[in-house]
């Protein structure tokens, strides 16, 4: 079939062909988000593996100092350190490649976060497949990965025999990437690959490097003895400077983890607000005592155990705000209203509850009387509510901020990530949104959707399944049944219902390394 010869029609046909090509090159946001989730999964796994390796290196130092193990440790500890050096060098090389690729894709720093053209299909090809100095960057990368495996093998004949055959670093060309007879390793990974996907591939190789290091150093350690954990007991604490204050005085809460280690990485929230950690591992929270009456601050302390699991401890700090005379206006739970909740308000004094008039304004607020001196305030917007109270004799105006209910924590099997036995993970039913650090009781979030990403043992390439609802079902259930020791599972893009209506996406990705 010949093309029309009329110039205008020719132009229309050419534009149509160009548009079709552009549509073919377009990468959907869902695919880009999936790659970002996988990349975050692998980065989380790398952190967990590094902490585990750090414990082993500390144990090796102790065994060097112990007369009972010093002789064997003197043989195997230096070999573990060699593996550590090789792994660090390769890991940093890959990190530099990732930065260079992002820069080639227009990297900018905006509000402290990296932004680059994630769907750039040409930057990866230019960086990895263009010839420079006789070889491409992909060939250079491949040679370095091969050399890394050779260096590990050369550390000791026993390591070469016992460890090398089981290393996760697989340098075969992916079968699904073989295109038109191409057999080039770099072409299979990097030809016309979106930048975010190429970054994820490099993070995957970083994960392989850390896992390979872990297997070698674990073998070295086992030749001496089992791992001795440097710490295994924690004592979370939370205390205030006073239990009785006058209105306007300062309340100071100090919270933290006893016997603190930087590896514990504590996260401390007070009434849902994250408080920065000081150098000694504690958090100091200051606020001004507000309305008179009994008050409580809910302190939640989250930290990592040596095995990578997350532990959570909650404590209540109670105090009383006094007043000399007149009206007493108390928000009962905390000096904050929460959007979408029934916020209790207590007003006493001023000659009796029957003489008190109360009005609220701002933040879409309404007020209703529950009983004598007891009120319920509902807010549909964020902002501030002005509470006007008048008893005829006394009058008060109090501005109370309206906040969003804090994000819940997504958990599976009671854990928010870390190490978990594979057989235990396979029997889990789904994801739960757990609001543990909130002053109101009985507030629930329901999980409405998430994605599951499986990588590592049992999965030649990362596999993704989307889930609607809270339960593992369909493709996600099939993925989980295939999980085994050595698999890394990440759950992200978690969406939940909000109290009072609506949904929100949690700023949380949970990663499990199955044992």
KEBA-28070 format. One record per residue (C-alpha): z, y, x negated; residue number from 1; residue in one letter. Coordinates in nm, 4 decimals, padded with zeros to 6 digits. Example, Ala and Ser with C-alpha at 12.3 -4.5 7.8 and 13.67 -1.06 7.14 Angstrom:
% KEBA-28070
00.7800 -00.4500 -01.2300 1 A
00.7140 -00.1060 -01.3670 2 S
This chain:
% KEBA-28070
00.0000 00.0000 00.0000 1 X
-00.1124 00.3281 -00.1574 2 X
00.0914 00.6483 -00.1529 3 X
-00.0420 00.9435 00.0521 4 X
-00.2424 01.1899 -00.1536 5 X
-00.1369 01.5005 00.0381 6 X
00.0904 01.7003 -00.2069 7 X
00.3695 01.7707 00.0427 8 X
00.3937 01.4052 00.1442 9 X
00.3910 01.3004 -00.2229 10 X
00.6845 01.5308 -00.2869 11 X
00.8766 01.3892 00.0115 12 X
00.8205 01.0331 -00.1155 13 X
00.9383 01.1257 -00.4664 14 X
01.2524 01.2936 -00.3268 15 X
01.3235 00.9831 -00.1195 16 X
01.2959 00.7612 -00.4275 17 X
01.5290 00.9911 -00.6241 18 X
01.7841 00.9976 -00.3396 19 X
01.7780 00.6187 -00.3142 20 X
01.8424 00.5933 -00.6875 21 X
02.1332 00.8359 -00.6640 22 X
02.2881 00.6383 -00.3789 23 X
02.2537 00.3191 -00.5827 24 X
02.4361 00.4852 -00.8714 25 X
02.7170 00.6211 -00.6554 26 X
03.0479 00.4470 -00.7049 27 X
03.2774 00.4455 -00.4022 28 X
03.6247 00.5971 -00.4175 29 X
03.7711 00.2612 -00.3077 30 X
03.6281 00.0915 -00.6164 31 X
03.7521 00.3717 -00.8431 32 X
04.1013 00.3489 -00.6883 33 X
04.1028 -00.0271 -00.7402 34 X
04.0257 00.0186 -01.1109 35 X
04.2990 00.2826 -01.1415 36 X
04.5473 00.0436 -00.9795 37 X
04.4480 -00.2369 -01.2161 38 X
04.4805 -00.0006 -01.5132 39 X
04.8307 00.1019 -01.3993 40 X
04.9187 -00.2654 -01.3508 41 X
04.8197 -00.3499 -01.7062 42 X
04.9987 -00.0425 -01.8448 43 X
05.3187 -00.1458 -01.6619 44 X
05.2828 -00.4979 -01.7984 45 X
05.2400 -00.3590 -02.1509 46 X
05.5686 -00.1672 -02.1170 47 X
05.7536 -00.4795 -02.0036 48 X
05.6091 -00.6884 -02.2885 49 X
05.7004 -00.4208 -02.5451 50 X
06.0611 -00.4163 -02.4237 51 X
06.0736 -00.7940 -02.4476 52 X
05.9260 -00.7864 -02.7989 53 X
06.1755 -00.5158 -02.8986 54 X
06.4660 -00.7436 -02.8021 55 X
06.3222 -01.0202 -03.0196 56 X
06.2824 -00.7891 -03.3202 57 X
06.6433 -00.6733 -03.2813 58 X
06.7565 -01.0347 -03.2621 59 X
06.5612 -01.1132 -03.5803 60 X
06.7487 -00.8370 -03.7636 61 X
07.0804 -00.9824 -03.6511 62 X
06.9767 -01.3272 -03.7700 63 X
06.8856 -01.1827 -04.1085 64 X
07.2401 -01.0473 -04.1340 65 X
07.4048 -01.3716 -04.0158 66 X
07.4794 -01.6073 -04.3090 67 X
07.4200 -01.9083 -04.0829 68 X
07.0612 -01.8078 -04.0035 69 X
06.9727 -01.5741 -04.2904 70 X
06.7800 -01.8366 -04.4908 71 X
06.5371 -01.9243 -04.2099 72 X
06.5219 -01.5678 -04.0893 73 X
06.4137 -01.4529 -04.4350 74 X
06.1064 -01.6774 -04.3949 75 X
06.0082 -01.6041 -04.0345 76 X
06.1186 -01.2442 -03.9737 77 X
05.8614 -01.0979 -04.2192 78 X
05.5900 -01.3042 -04.0495 79 X
05.6886 -01.1602 -03.7115 80 X
05.6764 -00.8119 -03.8630 81 X
05.3243 -00.8816 -03.9900 82 X
05.2145 -00.9690 -03.6369 83 X
05.3835 -00.6525 -03.5133 84 X
05.1916 -00.4418 -03.7660 85 X
04.8559 -00.5987 -03.6791 86 X
04.9214 -00.5524 -03.3063 87 X
05.0282 -00.1876 -03.3399 88 X
04.7185 -00.1044 -03.5431 89 X
04.4853 -00.2675 -03.2888 90 X
04.6720 -00.1228 -02.9885 91 X
04.6489 00.2311 -03.1307 92 X
04.2784 00.1850 -03.2113 93 X
04.2146 00.0947 -02.8456 94 X
04.4231 00.3939 -02.7309 95 X
04.2056 00.6226 -02.9447 96 X
03.8910 00.4699 -02.7917 97 X
04.0254 00.5355 -02.4409 98 X
04.0926 00.8999 -02.5276 99 X
03.7475 00.9404 -02.6820 100 X
03.5845 00.7910 -02.3699 101 X
03.7777 01.0244 -02.1392 102 X
03.6741 01.3203 -02.3524 103 X
03.3120 01.2077 -02.3279 104 X
03.3613 01.2055 -01.9498 105 X
03.4833 01.5662 -01.9364 106 X
03.8592 01.5230 -01.9875 107 X
04.0730 01.8149 -01.8684 108 X
04.4498 01.8532 -01.8376 109 X
04.5476 01.9975 -01.4988 110 X
04.9135 02.0426 -01.4015 111 X
05.0093 01.8089 -01.6848 112 X
04.7802 01.5297 -01.5612 113 X
04.4568 01.3970 -01.7062 114 X
04.1398 01.4477 -01.5048 115 X
03.7944 01.3252 -01.6023 116 X
03.4739 01.2115 -01.4319 117 X
03.5856 00.8607 -01.3420 118 X
03.2501 00.7562 -01.1950 119 X
03.0465 00.8657 -01.5003 120 X
02.8001 00.5793 -01.5582 121 X
02.6469 00.7176 -01.8764 122 X
02.9434 00.8203 -02.0958 123 X
03.0468 00.4585 -02.1593 124 X
02.6920 00.3545 -02.2479 125 X
02.6510 00.6491 -02.4875 126 X
02.9836 00.5874 -02.6610 127 X
02.9707 00.2096 -02.6983 128 X
02.6028 00.1126 -02.7125 129 X
02.4344 00.3909 -02.9130 130 X
02.3824 00.2964 -03.2769 131 X
02.5738 00.4927 -03.5402 132 X
02.6105 00.3953 -03.9069 133 X
02.4231 00.0705 -03.8519 134 X
02.6326 -00.0655 -03.5632 135 X
02.7451 00.0339 -03.2170 136 X
03.1060 00.1115 -03.1243 137 X
03.1137 -00.2033 -02.9109 138 X
03.0149 -00.4097 -03.2173 139 X
03.2888 -00.2362 -03.4168 140 X
03.5408 -00.3136 -03.1405 141 X
03.4333 -00.6769 -03.1234 142 X
03.4655 -00.7194 -03.5018 143 X
03.8145 -00.5666 -03.4984 144 X
03.9278 -00.8003 -03.2180 145 X
03.7897 -01.1016 -03.4055 146 X
03.9650 -00.9831 -03.7226 147 X
04.2907 -00.9375 -03.5301 148 X
04.2868 -01.3034 -03.4265 149 X
04.1991 -01.4056 -03.7821 150 X
04.4873 -01.1976 -03.9219 151 X
04.7346 -01.3669 -03.6856 152 X
04.6023 -01.7084 -03.7849 153 X
04.6425 -01.6242 -04.1545 154 X
05.0135 -01.5418 -04.1174 155 X
05.1111 -01.9101 -04.1266 156 X
04.9283 -02.2467 -04.0813 157 X
05.1778 -02.3472 -03.8113 158 X
05.0994 -02.0307 -03.6136 159 X
04.7269 -02.1009 -03.6443 160 X
04.7786 -02.4539 -03.5128 161 X
05.0434 -02.3994 -03.2430 162 X
04.9853 -02.0444 -03.1175 163 X
04.6244 -01.9383 -03.1746 164 X
04.4629 -02.1892 -02.9316 165 X
04.6695 -02.0429 -02.6448 166 X
04.6230 -01.6716 -02.7144 167 X
04.5126 -01.4697 -02.4076 168 X
04.2608 -01.2693 -02.6148 169 X
03.9305 -01.4202 -02.4947 170 X
03.6203 -01.2803 -02.6668 171 X
03.3576 -01.4833 -02.4832 172 X
03.0908 -01.2929 -02.2895 173 X
03.1929 -01.2819 -01.9203 174 X
02.9593 -01.5142 -01.7295 175 X
02.9315 -01.2757 -01.4346 176 X
02.8110 -00.9997 -01.6669 177 X
02.5072 -01.1838 -01.8064 178 X
02.2133 -00.9682 -01.7012 179 X
01.8441 -01.0451 -01.7495 180 X
01.9052 -01.2771 -02.0412 181 X
02.1266 -01.0307 -02.2281 182 X
02.3740 -01.2061 -02.4568 183 X
02.5279 -00.9019 -02.6243 184 X
02.9083 -00.8821 -02.5858 185 X
02.9150 -00.5021 -02.5746 186 X
02.6280 -00.4841 -02.3256 187 X
02.8137 -00.7202 -02.0920 188 X
03.1242 -00.5006 -02.0881 189 X
02.9973 -00.1441 -02.1279 190 X
02.6385 -00.1023 -02.0066 191 X
02.6323 00.1506 -01.7177 192 X
03.0023 00.0911 -01.6543 193 X
03.1978 00.3703 -01.4763 194 X
03.4351 00.5466 -01.7160 195 X
03.7476 00.4438 -01.5217 196 X
03.6338 00.0792 -01.5337 197 X
03.5741 00.0986 -01.9098 198 X
03.9190 00.2541 -01.9596 199 X
04.0631 -00.0363 -01.7593 200 X
03.8754 -00.2863 -01.9786 201 X
04.0265 -00.1264 -02.2903 202 X
04.3739 -00.1363 -02.1322 203 X
04.3133 -00.5042 -02.0581 204 X
04.2429 -00.5639 -02.4287 205 X
04.5639 -00.3729 -02.5130 206 X
04.7471 -00.6092 -02.2787 207 X
04.5889 -00.9085 -02.4555 208 X
04.7008 -00.7664 -02.7904 209 X
05.0644 -00.7239 -02.6784 210 X
05.0687 -01.0702 -02.5192 211 X
04.9264 -01.2232 -02.8382 212 X
05.1905 -01.0437 -03.0454 213 X
05.4606 -01.1702 -02.8082 214 X
05.3498 -01.5321 -02.8463 215 X
05.3510 -01.5095 -03.2258 216 X
05.6907 -01.3386 -03.2580 217 X
05.8458 -01.5754 -03.0012 218 X
05.7224 -01.8681 -03.2091 219 X
05.8679 -01.7139 -03.5255 220 X
06.1998 -01.6571 -03.3513 221 X
06.2166 -02.0095 -03.2126 222 X
06.1799 -02.1415 -03.5658 223 X
06.5152 -01.9724 -03.6324 224 X
06.6896 -01.9830 -03.2936 225 X
06.6819 -01.8424 -02.9409 226 X
06.6805 -01.4729 -02.8528 227 X
07.0160 -01.2982 -02.8575 228 X
07.0211 -01.0148 -02.6073 229 X
07.1612 -00.6970 -02.7503 230 X
07.3287 -00.6082 -02.4200 231 X
07.3657 -00.7722 -02.0795 232 X
07.6436 -00.5852 -01.8938 233 X
07.6253 -00.2466 -01.7282 234 X
07.8751 -00.0318 -01.5430 235 X
07.7279 00.2394 -01.3247 236 X
07.9532 00.5399 -01.2656 237 X
07.9501 00.8500 -01.0448 238 X
08.2289 01.1097 -01.0281 239 X
08.2752 01.4677 -00.9092 240 X
08.4724 01.7530 -01.0661 241 X
08.6832 01.7919 -00.7516 242 X
08.7423 01.6286 -00.4145 243 X
08.8456 01.9543 -00.2437 244 X
08.6556 02.2806 -00.2689 245 X
08.6370 02.6107 -00.0901 246 X
08.3101 02.7335 00.0530 247 X
08.0924 02.8805 -00.2237 248 X
08.2601 02.6851 -00.5077 249 X
08.0535 02.4652 -00.7358 250 X
08.0413 02.0869 -00.7024 251 X
07.9502 01.8954 -01.0198 252 X
07.8608 01.5238 -01.0075 253 X
07.8205 01.3210 -01.3271 254 X
07.6551 00.9807 -01.2959 255 X
07.5106 00.7232 -01.5325 256 X
07.5224 00.3733 -01.6791 257 X
07.8151 00.2685 -01.8974 258 X
07.7342 00.1135 -02.2375 259 X
07.4052 00.2965 -02.2138 260 X
07.0960 00.1803 -02.3985 261 X
06.7693 00.3719 -02.3913 262 X
06.6003 00.0449 -02.2973 263 X
06.7876 00.0518 -01.9651 264 X
06.5763 00.3520 -01.8569 265 X
06.8067 00.4617 -01.5747 266 X
06.6773 00.6580 -01.2783 267 X
06.9446 00.8518 -01.0886 268 X
06.9027 01.0136 -00.7499 269 X
07.1579 01.2111 -00.5487 270 X
07.0821 01.2445 -00.1789 271 X
06.7296 01.1319 -00.2587 272 X
06.6686 01.3935 -00.5304 273 X
06.5959 01.2688 -00.8822 274 X
06.8324 01.4129 -01.1453 275 X
06.7193 01.4417 -01.5135 276 X
06.8856 01.2083 -01.7644 277 X
07.0739 01.3591 -02.0601 278 X
07.0658 01.2245 -02.4159 279 X
07.3734 01.0054 -02.3554 280 X
07.2201 00.8436 -02.0484 281 X
07.4129 01.0370 -01.7828 282 X
07.2908 01.2782 -01.5167 283 X
07.4696 01.5983 -01.4186 284 X
07.4082 01.7318 -01.0678 285 X
07.5337 02.0735 -00.9578 286 X
07.5327 02.2281 -00.6128 287 X
07.7286 02.4897 -00.4213 288 X
07.9814 02.3734 -00.1641 289 X
07.8431 02.4590 00.1754 290 X
07.9794 02.4389 00.5276 291 X
08.3469 02.3489 00.5647 292 X
08.4391 01.9918 00.6474 293 X
08.4139 01.6439 00.4989 294 X
08.0983 01.5749 00.2996 295 X
07.9514 01.2899 00.0994 296 X
07.6833 01.2654 -00.1668 297 X
07.4974 00.9367 -00.1975 298 X
07.4334 00.8456 -00.5613 299 X
07.1783 00.5773 -00.6442 300 X
07.1455 00.4442 -01.0005 301 X
06.8501 00.2243 -01.0937 302 X
06.8121 00.0670 -01.4397 303 X
06.6347 -00.2130 -01.6240 304 X
06.8140 -00.5278 -01.7346 305 X
06.7120 -00.6904 -02.0638 306 X
06.5011 -00.9466 -01.8747 307 X
06.2876 -00.6696 -01.7247 308 X
06.4385 -00.6874 -01.3751 309 X
06.5431 -00.3717 -01.1939 310 X
06.9101 -00.3391 -01.0909 311 X
07.0247 -00.0865 -00.8304 312 X
07.3807 00.0360 -00.7730 313 X
07.4865 00.2841 -00.5070 314 X
07.8035 00.4933 -00.4957 315 X
07.9368 00.7545 -00.2543 316 X
08.1009 01.0715 -00.3894 317 X
08.3214 01.2176 -00.1155 318 X
08.4707 01.5672 -00.1042 319 X
08.6066 01.8187 00.1461 320 X
08.5107 02.1845 00.1811 321 X
08.7957 02.3972 00.3162 322 X
08.7966 02.7254 00.5103 323 X
09.0783 02.9711 00.5850 324 X
08.9989 03.0677 00.9491 325 X
08.7198 03.1073 01.2020 326 X
08.4207 02.8877 01.2839 327 X
08.3502 02.5688 01.0929 328 X
07.9850 02.4545 01.0918 329 X
07.9197 02.1172 00.9281 330 X
07.6021 01.9127 00.9040 331 X
07.8243 01.6004 00.8858 332 X
07.5938 01.3959 00.6592 333 X
07.4789 01.6567 00.4072 334 X
07.3887 02.0251 00.3991 335 X
07.0276 01.9343 00.4709 336 X
06.8284 01.8514 00.7827 337 X
06.5605 01.5815 00.7637 338 X
06.2273 01.6002 00.9389 339 X
06.1887 01.3470 01.2198 340 X
06.5581 01.2441 01.2340 341 X
06.8482 01.3146 01.4685 342 X
07.0511 01.5430 01.2418 343 X
07.4194 01.5669 01.3499 344 X
07.5862 01.9094 01.3521 345 X
07.9584 01.9697 01.4113 346 X
08.0973 02.3100 01.5099 347 X
08.4708 02.3681 01.5542 348 X
08.7121 02.6620 01.5716 349 X
08.6625 02.9979 01.7331 350 X
08.8880 02.9366 02.0344 351 X
08.7469 02.6076 02.1657 352 X
08.4169 02.4272 02.1890 353 X
08.3547 02.5547 02.5441 354 X
08.3306 02.9137 02.4154 355 X
08.0739 02.8407 02.1439 356 X
07.7056 02.9267 02.1809 357 X
07.4615 02.7693 01.9369 358 X
07.0917 02.8355 01.8786 359 X
06.8459 02.7218 01.6128 360 X
06.5123 02.8609 01.5006 361 X
06.2468 02.7684 01.2447 362 X
06.0844 02.4424 01.1252 363 X
05.9969 02.3395 01.4817 364 X
06.3652 02.2742 01.5493 365 X
06.5456 02.1961 01.8729 366 X
06.9169 02.1438 01.9413 367 X
07.0982 01.9399 02.2047 368 X
07.4679 01.8908 02.2732 369 X
07.5985 01.5378 02.2202 370 X
07.9664 01.5971 02.3023 371 X
08.2364 01.8608 02.2563 372 X
08.1623 02.0303 01.9242 373 X
07.8900 01.7757 01.8416 374 X
07.5179 01.8611 01.8377 375 X
07.1889 01.6960 01.7401 376 X
06.9189 01.8988 01.5662 377 X
06.5605 01.7692 01.5485 378 X
06.2943 01.9187 01.3216 379 X
05.9205 01.8549 01.3308 380 X
05.8306 02.0623 01.0232 381 X
05.9523 02.1216 00.6688 382 X
06.1074 02.4574 00.5830 383 X
06.4394 02.6139 00.6896 384 X
06.6423 02.6180 01.0113 385 X
06.8570 02.9184 01.0925 386 X
07.1681 02.8089 01.2876 387 X
07.3209 03.0925 01.4911 388 X
07.6777 03.0302 01.6135 389 X
07.8792 03.2729 01.8253 390 X
08.2190 03.2220 01.9904 391 X
08.2669 03.5779 02.1121 392 X
08.5314 03.6359 01.8483 393 X
08.3534 03.4918 01.5450 394 X
07.9871 03.4595 01.4519 395 X
07.8037 03.2735 01.1763 396 X
07.4450 03.2400 01.0630 397 X
07.3658 02.9497 00.8340 398 X
07.0267 02.8657 00.6835 399 X
06.9762 02.4916 00.6356 400 X
06.6713 02.3502 00.4527 401 X
06.4594 02.0799 00.6162 402 X
06.3420 01.8072 00.3820 403 X
06.1278 01.4993 00.4090 404 X
06.3087 01.1658 00.4184 405 X
06.2882 01.0302 00.0584 406 X
06.0374 00.7608 -00.0244 407 X
06.1621 00.4052 00.0173 408 X
06.1310 00.1527 -00.2651 409 X
05.8672 -00.1159 -00.2272 410 X
06.0115 -00.4563 -00.3181 411 X
05.9047 -00.8193 -00.3179 412 X
06.1739 -01.0851 -00.3160 413 X
06.4408 -00.8189 -00.3663 414 X
06.2780 -00.6906 -00.6858 415 X
06.0793 -00.3759 -00.7622 416 X
05.8922 -00.5381 -01.0523 417 X
05.9563 -00.7100 -01.3839 418 X
05.9708 -01.0773 -01.4729 419 X
05.9799 -01.3363 -01.1944 420 X
05.9350 -01.7163 -01.1914 421 X
05.5858 -01.8019 -01.0662 422 X
05.7159 -02.0591 -00.8153 423 X
05.9528 -01.7977 -00.6687 424 X
05.6779 -01.5369 -00.6377 425 X
05.4384 -01.7776 -00.4651 426 X
05.6807 -01.8292 -00.1731 427 X
05.7356 -01.4575 -00.1013 428 X
05.6227 -01.3439 00.2422 429 X
05.5181 -00.9865 00.1724 430 X
05.6232 -00.6329 00.0788 431 X
05.9319 -00.4571 00.2162 432 X
05.9940 -00.0812 00.2116 433 X
06.3669 -00.0482 00.1378 434 X
06.5409 00.2902 00.1747 435 X
06.8558 00.2280 -00.0307 436 X
06.9715 00.5714 -00.1407 437 X
06.9797 00.7635 00.1846 438 X
07.2832 00.9148 00.3567 439 X
07.1671 00.8136 00.7054 440 X
07.2127 00.4515 00.8038 441 X
06.9513 00.2455 00.9841 442 X
06.6460 00.4517 00.8861 443 X
06.3521 00.2167 00.8342 444 X
06.0026 00.2408 00.6942 445 X
05.7395 -00.0203 00.7793 446 X
05.4656 -00.1196 00.5353 447 X
05.1227 -00.0790 00.6948 448 X
04.8859 -00.1576 00.4047 449 X
04.8616 -00.2222 00.0282 450 X
04.6407 -00.3895 -00.2305 451 X
04.7195 -00.6842 -00.4583 452 X
04.5710 -00.7126 -00.8087 453 X
04.5961 -01.0369 -01.0079 454 X
04.5131 -01.0598 -01.3790 455 X
04.5962 -01.2841 -01.6729 456 X
04.6462 -01.6614 -01.6591 457 X
04.4385 -01.8232 -01.3861 458 X
04.2094 -01.5216 -01.3429 459 X
03.9132 -01.4770 -01.5773 460 X
03.8713 -01.1244 -01.4413 461 X
04.0997 -00.9020 -01.2375 462 X
04.0818 -00.9893 -00.8670 463 X
04.1759 -00.7497 -00.5863 464 X
04.2716 -00.8129 -00.2228 465 X
04.3424 -00.5571 00.0483 466 X
04.6205 -00.6201 00.2997 467 X
04.6817 -00.4610 00.6399 468 X
05.0438 -00.4951 00.7420 469 X
05.3449 -00.6016 00.5376 470 X
05.2794 -00.9762 00.5020 471 X
05.0703 -01.1487 00.2361 472 X
04.7735 -01.2800 00.4308 473 X
04.4065 -01.3648 00.3965 474 X
04.2644 -01.2935 00.0533 475 X
04.6016 -01.1778 -00.0832 476 X
04.7645 -01.5040 00.0182 477 X
04.4836 -01.6980 -00.1513 478 X
04.5345 -01.4974 -00.4730 479 X
04.9086 -01.5556 -00.4732 480 X
04.8674 -01.9307 -00.4297 481 X
04.6682 -01.9333 -00.7541 482 X
04.9354 -01.7456 -00.9500 483 X
05.1008 -01.9293 -01.2381 484 X
05.3121 -01.8547 -01.5450 485 X
05.1227 -01.5925 -01.7435 486 X
04.9739 -01.4206 -01.4378 487 X
05.0350 -01.0474 -01.3911 488 X
05.0440 -00.9273 -01.0303 489 X
05.0408 -00.5604 -00.9317 490 X
05.0898 -00.4191 -00.5832 491 X
04.9751 -00.0614 -00.5246 492 X
04.8213 00.1850 -00.2794 493 X
05.1248 00.1126 -00.0583 494 X
05.1271 00.2982 00.2738 495 X
05.4254 00.3100 00.5118 496 X
05.5132 00.4602 00.8488 497 X
05.7362 00.7693 00.8436 498 X
06.0465 00.8221 01.0572 499 X
05.9425 01.0402 01.3479 500 X
05.5755 00.9372 01.3226 501 X
05.2899 00.9474 01.0746 502 X
05.2234 00.7554 00.7542 503 X
05.2585 00.8276 00.3839 504 X
05.1368 00.6703 00.0626 505 X
05.4136 00.5746 -00.1812 506 X
05.3886 00.7060 -00.5358 507 X
05.4843 00.3625 -00.6634 508 X
05.3080 00.0676 -00.8218 509 X
05.5078 -00.2527 -00.8757 510 X
05.4114 -00.5061 -01.1399 511 X
05.5366 -00.8627 -01.1822 512 X
05.4870 -01.0741 -01.4935 513 X
05.5193 -01.4343 -01.3798 514 X
05.7106 -01.6743 -01.5979 515 X
